[in-house]
Amino acid sequence: LIVFWNFYRDFKIFGFLILVFALILLGFLFKKIFERLFDGITGDNLGALIEIFEILLLIFWRVLWQRL
């Protein structure tokens, strides 16, 4: 994400879209990690995954939107 952050500083909106895309990929990565750790996705695991992803998305969205 640090690499994507440098892109954001240089290319503003293009970098912002790259960061959003990186967060989506991070969500898929979290899903794979949860599937390996807990032998599949259950309701509780899915809820935790969604909460983690929402927090990351809101933090990045709030910080990056103010910098546009």
C-alpha angles and dihedrals in degrees: 000000000000090000089052090048090058089051089052093053091051102039104027107196096023089051091047090056090048090054092051089051090049090053090053090052089048088055091055089048090053089050091054091047092051091048091053096044098045102028095248139345119297128179094265093047092047091050092051091047092052092048093051091048093047092052093050092046093049093047093050093041093051095045096042097042090057090054096056 
